[in-house]
Amino acid sequence: MTSRWQHSPTGRRRYWTRERIIEGLRDFIAAQRGPLPCNDHVYGALKKGREEWPPAPRVLAEFHSMALAYLAAGATPWRVTLNNIAW
């Protein structure tokens, strides 16, 4: 049985594509209760040891904020804070 998060079989290509990031965030969203963390450090602490969830730097490189990434992954808007988007 192989894991979803194994190294890319295509060599040097990036494993965490936009589609895989969204898939991983959907799993993260389903596992969390209540508001989602808008801080990448809090997300990283919750992610620790969960290789099926994308790393925060890849999420931020793709979506520029955790909040926008959650919304792209289908999180309900009441769970996402947009207070720091302007930064």
Secondary structure, 3 states (H helix, E strand, C coil): CCCCCCCCCCCCCCCCCHHHHHHHHHHHHHHCCCCCCCCHHHHHHHHCCCCCCCCHHHHHHHHCCHHHHHHHCCCCHHHCCCCCCCC
